[in-house]
Amino acid sequence: MRAGTIAQKLLFGLPPETAHGVSITALRSGLVPPFSFRDDRLAVTAAGLTFPNPLGMAAGYDKNAEVPDALLRLGFGFAEVGTVTPLRQPGNQKPRIFRLEDDAAVINRLGFNNAGHDVVFQRLVARRSPGIVGVNIGANKESPDRIADYRLGVGRFAALASYITVNISSPNTPGLRGLQDPDALHRLLTAVTEERSRQAKQPPIFLKIAPDLDDSALEAIAASVLQSGIEGMIISNTTIARPPLKNRQASETGGLSGKPLFHPSTVVLAKMRRLVGPELTLIGVGGVDTAETALDKIQAGADLVQLYTGMIYRGAGIAEQILRGLQFELQRSGAPNLRHLRDSRTEFWASGGI
């Protein structure tokens, strides 16, 4: 039995949140072997940044910026820390993470549990390694002015973040998704871009949206994003929908991630690519766990892809597996780089991917 398989079995013997903490400790301690990989054909230039490869760790894993550089050493082309809010907050009552092993999925209702701006800022200041690290910002649950919280996040992390993600799509903070409504979104994007313009360093800004949006909502968001001048979007967060699932914990409230999210999130990604045109940077998230699913996201319109739940089920070697697979696809297809594969199936996915 391989060491990675043994480690996965040991972690699955622990409660999910405990296992997550153990994995963070293992990365921080250097117990997880690094993976050195470079293939210039997999490099991606997007939003003014050059990513060594298109695969990123999504926000939610390293909420408090404890191990961004350790994640990069696993082979990820970039890592996103957070979601971080201005003030420390404990999140929702435990238990709040549920493994749906039969479905290769997770339901979480964490509620932006994090150590707050100050702690994350100091950890990012202490970084000594190069590499692209984004900061995912949110609003405190009890904030009287959530837009002001996002403004604070931009101001605090502009100097340190490779990019900033404005996360308004978590289903676990009551009312947060209301910021996706047209008037609120316009005010939010105006606030964060104005705050960025005041900073000496002005990183790209991405907007992270939910998969649970109808076509008219997607059209309104696309129009707001294009008008705002931000550089991109992350599609998508977890879903509150419940497709047919096998696991008995499927009725737990919270956001569903993993394999069941792959299809709906990829459809929304392709629809958004069709709405925003070819230039805006799109990051595809949801159900990525193999080179094939990563490639599907790229063909649907993504410049970059992210994962999190996939690593829970496939282990720390998932980055190597996916990058090797993408490398093989380039060799098989004769494409000089991933850009030549992007958008090749956008219309298929935008039409429902069936």
Secondary structure, DSSP 8 states (H G I E B T S, - for coil): --HHHHHHHHHHTS-HHHHHHHHHHHHHTT-S-------GGG-EEETTEEESSSEEE-TTSSTTSSSHHHHHHTT-SEEEEEEE-SS-B--S-S--EEEEGGGTEEEE---S-B--HHHHHHHHHT--S-SEEEEEE---TT-S-HHHHHHHHHHHHTTT-SEEEEE---TTSTTGGGGGSHHHHHHHHHHHHHHHHTSSS---EEEEE-S---HHHHHHHHHHHHHHT--EEEE---BS------SGGGGS-SEEEEGGGHHHHHHHHHHHHHHH-SSSEEEEESS--SHHHHHHHHHHT-SEEEESHHHHHH-TTHHHHHHHHHHHHHHHH--SSGGGTTTTTHHHHHTT--
